[in-house]
Amino acid sequence: MSIIIQFCGGARTVTGSMHLVATDKSKILIDAGLFQGKREEFFEINSTFPFNPSNLDCCILSHAHIDHCGNFPKLIRRGFRAKAYATPSTRDLCRYMLPDSGFIQEEDIKYINKINKRRGLPPRWPLYTRKDAEESLRYIRALAYHKKLQVAKNAELTFFDAGHILGSSIPTIDIHTKNGKTRIVYAVDLGRPNLPYLRDPEIPEDIDYLILESTYGARTHPPIENAEKQLMNAINKTIKRGGKIIIPSFALERTQEVLFFITRLLRQKRINRHIPIYVDSPLAINITKVFRDNWKSFDRESQELYRKELDPLAHKNITYVRHATESKKLNDKSGPMIIVSASGTCENGRVIHHLKNNIENPHNTILVVGFMPKNTLGRRIVEKKPIVNIFGHPYHVRAEVVVCDAFSAHAGKNNLIRYAKACGRNLKKVFIVHGEVSSSENLRKEIKSLNIKVSVPYKNEIVHLKASSRP
């Protein structure tokens, strides 16, 4: 029996994770991620698939980040009618993440069509709509960690904890042939030890082939404990100036992580106990509710906080802003204050309005707490470009830009190397994905030095796997 992997997306780039595992009897898609980048490239890459979705036996969603699940509604529109599998928390998070993504597609097309109308060009259609996203949710089934399930004629699926975000998993696929079992493990995305809330990443046994992320394959992270100190220093410095702290943050996980540290700083009186904090993102508010509902999925320390009724996401200083009118009023308020707002890449959402209104004031701080992909407003701000375009108009970057590099929920270079090394003597090969080319290539060299076979596949490259004879 032949076993192949086709690296359909997220190969030699960070976003758009999508990989096809196929045998003579089954076709399994791992992730249906949205590629994020320039508008024309976005539509071109996300509109088509290098396979027929109607022929898939199942789709596996490793976690609820949009670059891993965000093109699932399009998969449905192209004919997918099988089941998708995710952990219970991932399924709950997708109920908010996917419709929000559909709403963003619709809003972006409205903007494009206004311009097209003025230019006499025909209208365009969104990649998918909010309604499409809501419809797609009925295909997602929950599978708990460590429960084995047959998902195709010769394939079983088990989820292990990835320790990356709430509900994140390491899908482990066992392909059964007449000679034995071949195990394919997908560690994309992989977390790092000691993150707030999260259990540490797990390593399945008897791995034959490992698909491994490389977002930070060329660098190590400062200890996560540094994140709290970086946050405290930036907040206190800006408070002294009377400025506002704008924190572009992903609604999922990063916002809750930032709030965890801010709440602890307030309770320990390490920042001004009167400073108001505004979480200006309806999506982040909904996601935070999912976190509270799934607190038993957290690590032991965080579960203990809930048992003591010390909710780490609740403080009298924190205001959750749902309505756009309330969001606009924040621009009329004087500092100091903290505004945590999506999106984390500064490409959409309310944070763009806050940047427009605050980026030219030297008293303010833009506090970056996440990875900024190429060709995004967030990346241009991190690179400290003197002028950036916001809503088509130039703005001088006069606010202080502070990058808190300790916040990453991705494994750093050393974590990734240790993970590959710990996979055991049965490991036949590592495939490195989910990284910019320089990062992926650096990790390849490091893993190769361990005498482990390793490669960095190209997009749509097909690799034939040697079946294992292990029972």
C-alpha positions as CSV (number, residue, x, y, z in Angstrom):
1,M,0.0,0.0,0.0
2,S,1.3,3.5,-0.9
3,I,1.2,6.3,1.6
4,I,1.8,9.9,0.5
5,I,1.8,13.3,2.0
6,Q,1.0,16.4,-0.2
7,F,2.0,19.7,1.4
8,C,-0.8,21.8,0.1
9,G,-0.3,24.9,2.2
10,G,1.9,26.3,5.0
11,A,5.0,25.0,3.2
12,R,7.9,27.5,3.2
13,T,5.5,30.1,4.6
14,V,3.8,30.6,7.9
15,T,0.1,30.8,7.1
16,G,-2.3,28.6,5.2
17,S,-1.6,25.2,6.8
18,M,-3.1,22.3,4.8
19,H,-1.6,18.8,4.3
20,L,-3.1,15.8,2.6
21,V,-2.3,12.3,3.8
22,A,-3.5,9.7,1.3
23,T,-3.3,6.0,0.8
24,D,-4.9,3.6,-1.8
25,K,-8.0,3.5,0.5
26,S,-8.3,7.0,2.1
27,K,-7.7,10.7,1.9
28,I,-7.3,12.7,5.1
29,L,-6.8,16.5,5.2
30,I,-4.9,17.9,8.1
31,D,-5.9,21.5,8.7
32,A,-7.7,23.8,6.3
33,G,-5.9,27.0,7.1
34,L,-6.3,30.5,5.6
35,F,-3.3,31.9,3.8
36,Q,-2.9,35.5,4.9
37,G,-1.1,38.2,2.9
38,K,-1.6,40.7,0.1
39,R,-5.2,40.9,-1.1
40,E,-4.8,39.5,-4.6
41,E,-2.5,36.7,-3.4
42,F,-5.0,36.0,-0.6
43,F,-7.9,35.4,-3.1
44,E,-5.8,33.4,-5.6
45,I,-4.3,31.0,-3.0
46,N,-7.4,30.5,-0.9
47,S,-10.0,30.1,-3.7
48,T,-8.7,26.7,-5.0
49,F,-7.5,23.4,-3.7
50,P,-5.0,21.0,-5.3
51,F,-7.4,18.1,-4.6
52,N,-11.1,17.4,-4.9
53,P,-12.7,18.3,-1.5
54,S,-15.6,15.9,-2.2
55,N,-13.2,13.0,-2.3
56,L,-11.9,13.5,1.3
57,D,-12.7,11.0,4.0
58,C,-12.3,13.5,6.7
59,C,-10.6,16.8,7.7
60,I,-8.7,17.2,11.0
61,L,-8.5,20.7,12.6
62,S,-5.5,20.9,14.9
63,H,-6.6,24.1,16.6
64,A,-8.8,27.2,16.2
65,H,-6.3,29.7,14.8
66,I,-7.5,31.0,11.4
67,D,-4.3,30.0,9.6
68,H,-5.2,26.4,10.5
69,C,-9.0,26.3,10.3
70,G,-10.0,29.5,8.5
71,N,-10.5,28.0,5.0
72,F,-12.7,25.2,6.2
73,P,-15.9,27.0,5.1
74,K,-14.5,27.3,1.6
75,L,-13.7,23.6,1.7
76,I,-17.5,23.0,2.3
77,R,-18.3,25.4,-0.6
78,R,-16.1,23.3,-2.9
79,G,-17.9,20.0,-2.0
80,F,-16.5,18.6,1.2
81,R,-19.3,16.6,2.9
82,A,-17.4,14.3,5.3
83,K,-16.7,14.8,9.0
84,A,-14.2,17.1,10.5
85,Y,-12.6,16.3,13.8
86,A,-11.3,18.7,16.5
87,T,-10.9,18.7,20.3
88,P,-14.0,19.9,22.2
89,S,-12.4,23.3,23.0
90,T,-11.4,23.8,19.4
91,R,-14.9,23.0,18.2
92,D,-16.3,25.6,20.7
93,L,-13.7,28.2,19.6
94,C,-14.5,27.6,15.9
95,R,-18.1,28.6,16.6
96,Y,-16.8,32.1,17.0
97,M,-13.6,32.2,15.0
98,L,-15.1,31.0,11.7
99,P,-18.2,33.2,11.6
100,D,-16.0,36.2,12.5
101,S,-13.7,35.3,9.6
102,G,-16.7,35.2,7.3
103,F,-17.7,38.6,8.4
104,I,-14.2,39.9,7.7
105,Q,-14.4,38.5,4.2
106,E,-17.7,40.2,3.6
107,E,-16.5,43.6,4.9
108,D,-13.4,43.5,2.8
109,I,-15.3,42.7,-0.3
110,K,-17.7,45.7,0.4
111,Y,-14.6,47.9,0.5
112,I,-13.2,46.5,-2.7
113,N,-16.5,46.8,-4.6
114,K,-16.8,50.4,-3.6
115,I,-13.5,51.1,-5.4
116,N,-14.4,48.8,-8.3
117,K,-17.7,50.6,-8.8
118,R,-15.9,54.0,-9.1
119,R,-13.5,52.4,-11.6
120,G,-16.2,50.8,-13.6
121,L,-15.1,47.3,-12.7
122,P,-17.4,44.4,-12.0
123,P,-18.1,43.4,-8.4
124,R,-16.3,40.6,-6.7
125,W,-17.5,37.9,-4.2
126,P,-16.2,37.1,-0.8
127,L,-14.1,33.9,-0.3
128,Y,-17.0,32.8,1.9
129,T,-19.7,34.5,4.0
130,R,-20.6,34.5,7.7
131,K,-23.5,32.3,6.8
132,D,-21.2,29.8,5.0
133,A,-19.0,29.7,8.1
134,E,-22.0,29.1,10.4
135,E,-23.1,26.3,8.1
136,S,-19.7,24.7,8.2
137,L,-19.8,24.2,11.9
138,R,-22.3,21.3,11.7
139,Y,-19.6,19.2,10.1
140,I,-17.2,19.5,13.1
141,R,-17.2,16.6,15.6
142,A,-15.5,16.7,18.9
143,L,-12.8,14.1,19.9
144,A,-11.2,14.2,23.3
145,Y,-7.5,14.0,23.9
146,H,-6.1,10.5,23.9
147,K,-9.3,8.9,22.5
148,K,-8.5,6.8,19.4
149,L,-11.1,6.9,16.6
150,Q,-11.2,5.2,13.2
151,V,-11.6,8.1,10.7
152,A,-11.0,6.2,7.4
153,K,-10.9,2.6,6.2
154,N,-7.3,2.1,7.3
155,A,-6.6,5.1,9.5
156,E,-7.0,5.9,13.2
157,L,-6.8,9.4,14.8
158,T,-5.6,10.3,18.3
159,F,-5.3,13.9,19.6
160,F,-2.4,14.7,22.0
161,D,-2.0,18.1,23.7
162,A,0.1,20.6,21.8
163,G,0.3,23.2,24.6
164,H,-0.1,26.0,22.1
165,I,-3.5,27.5,22.7
166,L,-6.7,26.2,24.4
167,G,-7.7,23.0,22.7
168,S,-4.7,22.8,20.5
169,S,-3.7,19.3,19.5
170,I,-1.1,17.1,17.9
171,P,-3.1,15.0,15.5
172,T,-1.5,11.5,15.4
173,I,-2.6,9.3,12.4
174,D,-2.0,5.6,12.5
175,I,-2.1,4.1,9.0
176,H,-2.7,0.3,9.0
177,T,-1.2,-1.9,6.3
178,K,-0.9,-5.6,6.0
179,N,2.7,-5.3,7.3
180,G,1.9,-3.2,10.3
181,K,1.3,0.4,11.5
182,T,2.8,3.6,10.2
183,R,2.4,6.6,12.6
184,I,2.4,10.2,11.2
185,V,2.5,13.0,13.9
186,Y,1.6,16.6,13.1
187,A,3.2,19.0,15.6
188,V,2.0,22.2,14.0
189,D,1.6,24.4,15.9
190,L,3.6,23.4,18.9
191,G,3.6,25.2,22.2
192,R,6.4,25.8,24.8
193,P,6.7,24.8,28.4
194,N,5.3,26.8,31.3
195,L,2.8,29.0,29.4
196,P,-0.1,30.5,31.4
197,Y,-3.2,28.2,31.5
198,L,-1.7,25.5,29.2
199,R,-0.4,22.1,29.8
200,D,3.0,21.4,28.4
201,P,3.2,19.8,24.9
202,E,3.0,16.0,24.8
203,I,5.1,13.6,22.7
204,P,3.3,10.6,21.2
205,E,5.2,7.2,21.2
206,D,6.5,5.3,18.2
207,I,6.6,8.1,15.7
208,D,7.6,7.2,12.1
209,Y,7.1,10.6,10.4
210,L,7.0,14.0,12.1
211,I,5.6,17.1,10.5
212,L,7.0,19.9,12.6
213,E,6.5,23.7,12.6
214,S,9.3,26.2,12.3
215,T,7.8,29.7,13.1
216,Y,10.8,30.3,15.3
217,G,13.2,27.7,13.9
218,A,16.0,30.2,13.9
219,R,15.7,31.8,17.3
220,T,15.1,31.0,21.0
221,H,12.6,32.8,23.2
222,P,13.4,34.7,26.4
223,P,11.8,32.8,29.4
224,I,8.0,33.3,29.5
225,E,8.5,34.8,32.9
226,N,10.1,37.8,31.1
227,A,6.7,38.6,29.4
228,E,5.2,39.9,32.7
229,K,8.3,42.1,33.4
230,Q,8.3,43.5,29.8
231,L,4.6,44.3,30.1
232,M,5.0,45.9,33.5
233,N,7.9,48.1,32.3
234,A,6.1,49.3,29.2
235,I,2.9,50.1,31.1
236,N,4.6,52.0,33.9
237,K,6.7,54.0,31.4
238,T,3.7,55.0,29.4
239,I,1.6,55.9,32.5
240,K,4.3,58.4,33.5
241,R,3.9,60.1,30.1
242,G,0.1,60.1,30.5
243,G,-0.2,58.1,27.3
244,K,-2.2,55.2,26.0
245,I,-0.9,51.7,25.6
246,I,-2.3,50.1,22.4
247,I,-1.9,46.3,22.4
248,P,-2.8,44.7,19.0
249,S,-3.6,41.2,20.1
250,F,-5.1,38.1,18.6
251,A,-8.6,37.6,20.1
252,L,-7.7,33.9,20.7
253,E,-5.2,33.1,23.4
254,R,-2.9,36.1,23.3
255,T,-5.6,38.5,24.6
256,Q,-6.3,36.1,27.5
257,E,-2.6,35.6,28.2
258,V,-2.1,39.4,28.3
259,L,-5.1,39.8,30.6
260,F,-3.7,37.0,32.9
261,F,-0.5,39.0,33.4
262,I,-2.1,42.4,33.7
263,T,-4.6,41.1,36.3
264,R,-1.7,39.6,38.3
265,L,0.3,42.9,38.1
266,L,-2.8,44.7,39.4
267,R,-3.3,42.3,42.2
268,Q,0.3,42.5,43.2
269,K,0.2,46.3,42.9
270,R,3.1,46.4,40.4
271,I,1.2,48.8,38.1
272,N,-1.0,51.7,38.9
273,R,-4.1,50.1,40.5
274,H,-6.4,52.8,39.0
275,I,-5.4,52.3,35.3
276,P,-8.4,51.4,33.1
277,I,-8.1,48.4,30.8
278,Y,-10.4,48.1,27.7
279,V,-10.7,44.8,25.8
280,D,-12.1,46.2,22.6
281,S,-13.0,43.1,20.6
282,P,-16.4,41.4,20.5
283,L,-14.6,38.2,19.3
284,A,-12.1,38.4,22.2
285,I,-15.1,38.7,24.7
286,N,-16.8,35.6,23.2
287,I,-13.5,33.7,23.2
288,T,-12.9,34.6,26.9
289,K,-16.3,33.1,27.7
290,V,-15.2,29.8,26.0
291,F,-12.0,29.9,28.2
292,R,-14.1,30.2,31.3
293,D,-16.4,27.4,30.2
294,N,-13.3,25.2,29.6
295,W,-11.2,26.0,32.6
296,K,-10.9,22.3,33.5
297,S,-8.7,22.0,30.4
298,F,-6.2,24.3,31.9
299,D,-3.0,23.4,33.8
300,R,-3.1,22.6,37.5
301,E,-2.1,26.1,38.7
302,S,-4.8,27.9,36.7
303,Q,-7.5,25.4,37.7
304,E,-6.5,26.2,41.3
305,L,-7.1,29.9,40.7
306,Y,-10.6,29.2,39.5
307,R,-11.3,26.9,42.5
308,K,-10.3,29.8,44.7
309,E,-12.6,32.1,42.8
310,L,-9.6,34.2,41.6
311,D,-10.6,34.4,38.0
312,P,-7.4,35.5,36.2
313,L,-9.4,37.2,33.5
314,A,-11.6,39.3,35.8
315,H,-10.7,42.6,37.5
316,K,-12.7,45.7,38.3
317,N,-10.4,47.7,36.1
318,I,-11.2,45.6,33.0
319,T,-14.1,46.7,30.7
320,Y,-15.1,44.5,27.8
321,V,-16.2,46.7,24.9
322,R,-18.8,45.1,22.6
323,H,-20.4,47.9,20.7
324,A,-18.7,50.1,18.0
325,T,-20.1,53.3,19.6
326,E,-18.3,52.4,22.9
327,S,-15.2,51.7,20.9
328,K,-15.2,55.1,19.2
329,K,-15.7,56.9,22.6
330,L,-12.3,55.5,23.7
331,N,-10.7,58.0,21.2
332,D,-12.2,60.9,23.2
333,K,-10.8,59.7,26.5
334,S,-7.5,60.9,27.7
335,G,-4.7,58.6,29.0
336,P,-3.4,56.8,30.7
337,M,-5.2,53.6,29.7
338,I,-4.6,50.2,28.2
339,I,-6.5,49.2,25.0
340,V,-6.3,45.5,24.0
341,S,-7.8,45.1,20.6
342,A,-7.8,42.7,17.6
343,S,-6.5,41.9,15.1
344,G,-3.1,40.8,16.2
345,T,-1.5,41.5,12.8
346,C,-3.2,45.0,12.6
347,E,-4.7,44.0,9.2
348,N,-8.4,44.3,10.3
349,G,-10.6,44.9,13.3
350,R,-10.9,47.8,15.7
351,V,-7.2,48.0,16.4
352,I,-6.7,49.8,13.1
353,H,-8.9,52.7,14.3
354,H,-6.9,52.9,17.5
355,L,-3.6,52.9,15.7
356,K,-4.9,55.7,13.3
357,N,-5.9,57.8,16.3
358,N,-2.9,57.2,18.5
359,I,0.2,56.3,16.4
360,E,1.3,59.9,15.9
361,N,1.3,60.8,19.6
362,P,4.8,60.4,21.2
363,H,3.2,59.9,24.6
364,N,1.6,56.7,23.5
365,T,3.0,53.1,23.2
366,I,2.3,50.5,20.6
367,L,2.9,47.3,22.5
368,V,3.5,44.3,20.2
369,V,2.9,40.9,21.8
370,G,2.8,38.6,18.8
371,F,4.4,37.5,15.6
372,M,3.8,39.9,12.7
373,P,3.8,38.1,9.3
374,K,5.3,39.7,6.2
375,N,3.3,42.3,4.2
376,T,1.1,43.3,7.2
377,L,0.7,46.7,8.9
378,G,1.9,45.0,12.1
379,R,5.2,44.0,10.5
380,R,5.8,47.5,9.2
381,I,5.2,48.9,12.7
382,V,7.6,46.4,14.2
383,E,10.2,47.3,11.6
384,K,9.7,50.9,12.8
385,K,9.0,52.4,9.4
386,P,8.8,56.2,9.8
387,I,5.5,56.4,7.9
388,V,2.8,53.7,7.5
389,N,-0.4,53.7,5.5
390,I,-3.7,53.2,7.5
391,F,-6.9,53.2,5.5
392,G,-5.0,54.4,2.5
393,H,-3.5,57.5,4.3
394,P,0.0,58.1,5.5
395,Y,0.7,58.3,9.3
396,H,3.9,59.2,11.0
397,V,5.0,56.6,13.6
398,R,5.7,58.8,16.6
399,A,4.4,56.5,19.3
400,E,7.0,54.4,21.0
401,V,7.0,50.8,19.6
402,V,7.8,48.1,22.1
403,V,8.1,44.5,21.2
404,C,7.5,42.0,24.0
405,D,9.3,39.0,22.4
406,A,8.7,36.7,25.4
407,F,5.0,36.3,24.7
408,S,5.2,33.7,21.9
409,A,3.0,30.6,22.3
410,H,5.1,28.9,19.6
411,A,8.1,26.6,20.5
412,G,11.4,28.3,20.0
413,K,14.4,26.8,18.2
414,N,15.7,24.8,21.2
415,N,12.2,23.5,22.0
416,L,11.7,22.3,18.5
417,I,15.1,20.6,18.4
418,R,14.5,18.9,21.7
419,Y,11.1,17.7,20.5
420,A,12.5,16.1,17.3
421,K,15.3,14.5,19.4
422,A,12.8,13.1,21.8
423,C,10.7,11.4,19.1
424,G,12.6,8.2,19.5
425,R,14.7,5.7,17.4
426,N,11.8,4.8,15.1
427,L,11.7,8.2,13.6
428,K,12.3,7.9,9.9
429,K,12.0,11.5,8.8
430,V,11.0,15.1,9.8
431,F,9.2,17.4,7.4
432,I,9.6,21.1,8.4
433,V,6.7,23.4,7.6
434,H,5.0,26.6,8.9
435,G,7.9,29.0,8.8
436,E,9.6,31.5,6.6
437,V,12.2,29.9,4.5
438,S,15.2,31.1,6.5
439,S,13.7,29.9,9.7
440,S,12.7,26.5,8.2
441,E,16.2,26.0,6.7
442,N,18.0,26.9,9.9
443,L,15.9,24.3,11.8
444,R,16.6,21.7,9.1
445,K,20.3,22.1,9.5
446,E,20.0,21.8,13.3
447,I,18.0,18.6,13.1
448,K,20.2,17.2,10.4
449,S,23.1,17.5,12.7
450,L,21.4,15.0,15.0
451,N,21.6,12.4,12.2
452,I,17.9,12.6,11.6
453,K,16.6,12.7,8.1
454,V,14.9,16.0,7.5
455,S,13.6,18.2,4.6
456,V,11.7,21.4,4.0
457,P,9.0,20.6,1.4
458,Y,7.8,22.9,-1.3
459,K,4.2,23.9,-1.7
460,N,2.2,21.0,-3.3
461,E,5.2,18.7,-3.1
462,I,4.2,15.0,-2.8
463,V,6.3,12.7,-0.7
464,H,6.0,8.9,-0.7
465,L,6.4,7.3,2.7
466,K,7.8,3.9,3.4
467,A,5.3,1.9,5.4
468,S,6.5,0.6,8.8
469,S,6.4,-3.1,9.7
470,R,5.9,-2.4,13.4
471,P,2.7,-4.0,14.8
